[in-house]
Amino acid sequence: MKPDWLKVKLTVNNDFRDLRKIVGDNRLHTVCQSACCPNQSDCWQRRTATLMILGNTCTRNCRFCAVESGRPLPVDPDEPAIVGQAVKMMGLKYAVITSVTRDDLPDGGAAIWAETIREIRRQNPGCKVEVLIPDFRGDSAAIETVLNAKPDILGHNLETVRSLYPVARPQADYDRSLRIISESKKRGAVTKTGIMVGLGETREQVFELMKDALTAECDILTIGQYLQPTKNHLPVARYVTPDEFKSYEKTGLELGFRAVYSGPLVRSSFHAEEIEKSVSSSPVKEENIL
């Protein structure tokens, strides 16, 4: 049984209904729906949503993720323009974009990624764009394609500690993900990563991950509770208490992250605009305390 601090009351207002209609009418996918995010009601009522491009079928099968896996449909070349139009209809000043992993595509979908960023800006002058990218199998050219479109924040999630990758992310690689963060930072991007806890990791392993992320020059860290999407996914090892989340946040800031957002219901894109504003107004630290 979930503890009280994880119980979410679903409420619906006119903004929620409006966003639901825009998403449906434009045949859009959102991580809010596809990943069964517990914050959908909260976000949509505030007219924020994380749009998911390149379809809603992933070529990988991470054992924590609710997104459907299988053989994806062909890429829709009109998708970037449609997403740009949807951002305009939603009235967003800060757009968060993510995608499924498309190992079936030569560039992993990087060209569509870059065009989507450009279309959002073309149709919505002044709109900031945060991206949460897959690992593109470590292809530097694909990452470069996305970075050339100049997203305001480049996010790539580590998801969990190194030792749990064979169980939770068998098709991913911990060091490869760290390299993506590092390469993006070298190109001048503001970098961000997110992890889940409650999968069986220890506190010491979380602290080690923090240090690894800082060595890769990650600016922003988010930490949230893993919730089992279905009985076919990995079980929850334990529910982390709100006080533990506060301690992770305190330690992360002391170690040197420019921003840490940690809590039971925190997800990588939750309150993304507020986090970006806090980072934009904070000084860059010269060195991290490892």
C-alpha positions as CSV (number, residue, x, y, z in Angstrom):
1,M,0.0,0.0,0.0
2,K,1.3,3.5,-0.9
3,P,2.0,5.8,2.0
4,D,-0.2,8.9,2.5
5,W,2.5,11.2,1.0
6,L,2.1,9.5,-2.4
7,K,-1.7,9.6,-2.6
8,V,-2.7,12.1,-5.3
9,K,-6.2,13.5,-5.8
10,L,-7.2,13.8,-9.4
11,T,-9.0,17.0,-10.2
12,V,-10.0,18.5,-13.5
13,N,-10.6,22.1,-14.4
14,N,-11.1,24.0,-17.7
15,D,-7.4,24.3,-18.4
16,F,-7.1,20.5,-18.0
17,R,-9.9,19.9,-20.4
18,D,-8.5,22.4,-22.9
19,L,-5.1,20.8,-22.9
20,R,-6.6,17.3,-23.2
21,K,-8.5,18.5,-26.3
22,I,-5.4,20.1,-27.9
23,V,-3.4,16.9,-27.3
24,G,-6.2,14.8,-28.8
25,D,-7.1,17.0,-31.7
26,N,-3.5,17.2,-32.8
27,R,-2.7,13.5,-32.4
28,L,0.1,14.4,-29.9
29,H,1.7,12.1,-27.3
30,T,2.6,13.3,-23.8
31,V,4.9,11.6,-21.3
32,C,2.2,12.6,-18.8
33,Q,-0.2,10.0,-20.3
34,S,2.2,7.4,-21.8
35,A,4.4,7.1,-18.7
36,C,1.4,7.2,-16.3
37,C,2.8,10.3,-14.5
38,P,1.2,10.9,-11.1
39,N,1.5,14.7,-11.7
40,Q,-0.7,14.9,-14.8
41,S,-3.6,16.6,-13.1
42,D,-1.4,19.1,-11.3
43,C,0.5,20.0,-14.5
44,W,-2.4,20.2,-16.9
45,Q,-4.4,22.4,-14.6
46,R,-1.4,24.8,-14.7
47,R,-1.4,24.4,-18.6
48,T,2.0,22.6,-18.6
49,A,2.6,19.3,-20.4
50,T,5.7,17.4,-21.5
51,L,5.2,16.6,-25.2
52,M,6.6,13.3,-26.5
53,I,7.8,13.2,-30.1
54,L,8.7,10.3,-32.5
55,G,5.6,8.3,-31.6
56,N,4.7,6.5,-28.4
57,T,6.3,3.1,-29.0
58,C,9.9,2.7,-27.7
59,T,12.4,0.3,-29.2
60,R,13.7,-0.5,-25.7
61,N,12.1,-2.3,-22.8
62,C,13.3,-0.6,-19.6
63,R,11.7,-2.5,-16.7
64,F,10.6,0.6,-14.8
65,C,8.9,2.4,-17.7
66,A,5.2,2.4,-18.6
67,V,5.8,3.6,-22.2
68,E,4.9,0.8,-24.7
69,S,7.8,-1.0,-26.3
70,G,7.8,-2.7,-29.7
71,R,8.1,-1.8,-33.4
72,P,7.4,2.0,-33.9
73,L,5.5,3.5,-36.7
74,P,7.3,5.5,-39.4
75,V,8.4,9.0,-38.5
76,D,5.9,11.7,-39.3
77,P,7.8,14.5,-41.1
78,D,5.0,17.0,-40.2
79,E,5.4,16.4,-36.5
80,P,7.8,19.3,-35.7
81,A,5.3,21.8,-37.2
82,I,2.4,20.2,-35.4
83,V,4.2,20.4,-32.1
84,G,5.1,24.0,-32.7
85,Q,1.5,24.8,-33.4
86,A,0.3,22.9,-30.3
87,V,2.8,24.9,-28.1
88,K,1.2,28.0,-29.5
89,M,-2.3,26.8,-28.9
90,M,-1.4,25.9,-25.3
91,G,0.1,29.4,-24.8
92,L,3.4,28.0,-23.5
93,K,6.3,30.2,-22.7
94,Y,8.4,27.2,-21.6
95,A,8.1,23.9,-23.6
96,V,9.5,20.6,-22.4
97,I,10.0,18.0,-25.1
98,T,11.0,14.3,-24.7
99,S,10.8,11.2,-26.9
100,V,10.8,7.5,-27.0
101,T,14.1,5.8,-27.9
102,R,14.3,5.1,-31.7
103,D,17.1,2.7,-32.2
104,D,15.5,1.8,-35.5
105,L,16.5,5.1,-37.0
106,P,20.0,5.8,-38.3
107,D,20.2,9.0,-36.3
108,G,18.0,7.9,-33.5
109,G,15.5,10.7,-34.5
110,A,18.0,13.5,-33.9
111,A,17.0,15.4,-37.1
112,I,13.3,15.4,-36.0
113,W,14.5,16.6,-32.5
114,A,16.4,19.5,-34.0
115,E,13.6,20.5,-36.3
116,T,11.0,20.4,-33.5
117,I,13.1,22.8,-31.4
118,R,13.4,25.2,-34.4
119,E,9.7,25.0,-35.1
120,I,8.7,25.7,-31.6
121,R,10.8,28.8,-31.6
122,R,9.7,29.8,-35.1
123,Q,6.0,29.7,-34.2
124,N,6.5,30.9,-30.6
125,P,9.1,33.6,-30.5
126,G,10.5,34.0,-26.9
127,C,9.4,30.5,-25.9
128,K,12.2,28.6,-24.1
129,V,12.7,24.9,-24.9
130,E,13.9,22.2,-22.5
131,V,14.7,18.8,-24.0
132,L,14.9,15.4,-22.4
133,I,16.8,13.3,-24.9
134,P,17.5,9.5,-25.2
135,D,21.1,8.3,-25.5
136,F,21.2,8.0,-29.3
137,R,23.3,4.9,-28.7
138,G,26.1,7.3,-27.8
139,D,26.3,8.8,-31.3
140,S,28.1,12.1,-31.0
141,A,26.9,13.3,-34.4
142,A,23.2,12.8,-33.3
143,I,23.8,14.7,-30.0
144,E,25.5,17.4,-31.9
145,T,22.5,17.7,-34.2
146,V,20.2,18.4,-31.2
147,L,22.7,20.8,-29.6
148,N,23.0,22.8,-32.8
149,A,19.3,23.7,-32.4
150,K,20.3,25.3,-29.1
151,P,17.8,24.0,-26.5
152,D,17.8,26.1,-23.3
153,I,18.3,23.0,-21.1
154,L,19.6,19.7,-22.3
155,G,18.3,16.9,-20.1
156,H,19.3,13.2,-20.2
157,N,18.3,11.0,-17.3
158,L,20.6,8.5,-15.6
159,E,17.4,7.1,-14.1
160,T,19.1,4.9,-11.4
161,V,22.4,3.9,-9.9
162,R,25.1,2.0,-11.8
163,S,24.6,-1.4,-10.1
164,L,20.9,-1.5,-11.1
165,Y,21.4,-0.9,-14.8
166,P,21.5,-4.6,-15.7
167,V,18.1,-5.1,-14.1
168,A,16.3,-1.8,-14.8
169,R,18.0,-0.5,-18.0
170,P,19.6,-3.6,-19.7
171,Q,19.8,-1.8,-23.1
172,A,21.4,1.4,-21.7
173,D,24.8,2.1,-20.3
174,Y,25.6,4.2,-17.2
175,D,28.9,5.6,-18.5
176,R,27.5,6.4,-21.9
177,S,24.8,8.5,-20.3
178,L,27.4,10.3,-18.3
179,R,29.4,11.0,-21.5
180,I,26.3,12.5,-23.1
181,I,25.9,15.0,-20.1
182,S,29.6,15.8,-20.3
183,E,29.7,16.3,-24.1
184,S,26.6,18.5,-23.9
185,K,28.2,20.7,-21.2
186,K,31.4,21.1,-23.2
187,R,29.2,22.5,-26.0
188,G,27.9,25.1,-23.5
189,A,24.5,23.5,-22.7
190,V,22.9,23.8,-19.3
191,T,22.7,20.1,-18.3
192,K,20.1,18.2,-16.3
193,T,19.6,14.6,-15.2
194,G,16.9,12.8,-13.2
195,I,16.8,9.6,-11.1
196,M,14.3,7.4,-9.3
197,V,14.8,6.0,-5.8
198,G,13.1,3.1,-4.2
199,L,14.4,0.5,-6.7
200,G,16.8,-1.1,-4.2
201,E,19.7,1.4,-4.3
202,T,21.5,2.5,-1.1
203,R,22.0,6.0,0.0
204,E,25.7,5.7,-0.5
205,Q,25.1,4.6,-4.2
206,V,22.9,7.7,-4.7
207,F,25.7,9.9,-3.3
208,E,28.1,8.2,-5.6
209,L,25.8,8.9,-8.6
210,M,25.7,12.6,-7.5
211,K,29.4,12.7,-7.6
212,D,29.6,11.0,-11.0
213,A,27.0,13.5,-12.4
214,L,28.9,16.4,-11.1
215,T,32.2,15.1,-12.6
216,A,30.3,15.1,-15.9
217,E,29.4,18.7,-15.1
218,C,25.7,18.3,-14.6
219,D,23.9,21.5,-13.5
220,I,20.5,20.2,-12.3
221,L,19.4,17.0,-10.6
222,T,15.9,15.8,-9.9
223,I,15.1,12.8,-7.6
224,G,11.7,11.2,-7.3
225,Q,10.1,8.0,-6.0
226,Y,9.8,5.0,-8.3
227,L,6.3,3.8,-8.7
228,Q,5.5,0.5,-10.3
229,P,3.3,1.1,-13.4
230,T,2.0,-2.4,-13.7
231,K,2.6,-5.8,-12.0
232,N,4.8,-6.7,-15.0
233,H,7.3,-4.0,-14.1
234,L,10.0,-3.9,-11.4
235,P,8.5,-3.9,-7.9
236,V,9.0,-1.0,-5.5
237,A,11.8,-2.0,-3.1
238,R,10.8,0.6,-0.6
239,Y,9.0,4.0,-0.3
240,V,11.5,6.8,0.5
241,T,10.3,9.2,3.1
242,P,9.9,13.0,2.5
243,D,12.6,13.6,5.1
244,E,15.1,11.4,3.1
245,F,14.2,13.3,0.0
246,K,15.0,16.6,1.8
247,S,18.4,15.2,2.8
248,Y,19.2,14.2,-0.8
249,E,18.4,17.7,-1.8
250,K,20.5,19.3,0.9
251,T,23.5,17.0,0.1
252,G,23.2,17.6,-3.7
253,L,23.3,21.4,-3.2
254,E,26.3,21.0,-0.8
255,L,28.1,18.9,-3.3
256,G,27.7,21.6,-6.0
257,F,24.6,21.2,-8.2
258,R,23.2,24.5,-9.2
259,A,19.7,23.2,-8.5
260,V,18.3,20.0,-6.9
261,Y,14.6,19.2,-6.9
262,S,13.9,16.1,-4.7
263,G,10.6,14.7,-3.5
264,P,8.3,11.7,-3.6
265,L,6.3,12.9,-6.7
266,V,9.2,14.8,-8.4
267,R,9.8,13.8,-12.0
268,S,12.5,15.2,-14.4
269,S,10.1,17.7,-16.1
270,F,8.0,18.6,-13.0
271,H,8.0,22.3,-12.4
272,A,10.8,22.5,-15.1
273,E,10.2,26.2,-15.8
274,E,10.6,27.2,-12.1
275,I,13.8,25.2,-11.9
276,E,15.2,26.8,-15.0
277,K,14.5,30.3,-13.6
278,S,16.3,29.4,-10.4
279,V,19.3,28.3,-12.3
280,S,19.3,31.3,-14.6
281,S,19.4,33.6,-11.6
282,S,22.0,31.6,-9.7
283,P,25.8,32.1,-10.2
284,V,27.8,29.3,-11.8
285,K,30.0,27.6,-9.2
286,E,33.6,27.5,-10.1
287,E,34.2,24.0,-8.8
288,N,32.3,21.2,-7.2
289,I,33.1,19.8,-3.8
290,L,33.7,16.2,-4.3
